Amino acid sequence: MKYTRLTQEQFEELHQKFINFLATQTITAQEWKTIKENKPEVAEQELDVFSDLVWEGVLKKVRYLEHISPQQMHLFHLNENNMQVIALKLKRDLDLTTKEGFNWFRENLLDDDVEFLQAKKEYSKDKNLDKFTLIQQGAVITKGDLFKYLDKLIN
């Protein structure tokens, strides 16, 4: 398995797509039931393959990620050949994950207590795995509004 198995909730949400996935392998509902009962290791493999296919589809489309922690923010723009990152660090004892901390940041972007850094990083040989690793580390998929706003502000 390349990524991670989907959660039960995600499988339920993608129930019809999973049925279609099984159908492409000419596995009927009755055959699937039999596989789960008699060959649970094969069923596990099918769940893993489906999970990887879903992740590949999602990761291929991801263009922006955000990772916000109490004192730092990392905003990623995932281009075709590299990822751009805007990182900021608070030198003040505030928590960006709270409404109050984020509001202070928004109102004081150019304050000396806000340090900005920018960088570009080339992908490894597996671009999607690089994206997945960021998600596993706590980044969330976004539309990139915050990245775009800060990119205009500091460039």
Secondary structure by P-SEA (a helix, b strand, c coil): cccccccaaaaaaaaaaaaaaaaaacccaaaaaaaaaccaaaaaaaaaaaaaaaaaaaaaaccbbbbbcccbbbbbbccccbbbbbbbbbccccccccaaaaaaaaaccccccbbbbbbcccccccaaaaaaaaaaaccccccaaaaaaaaaaac
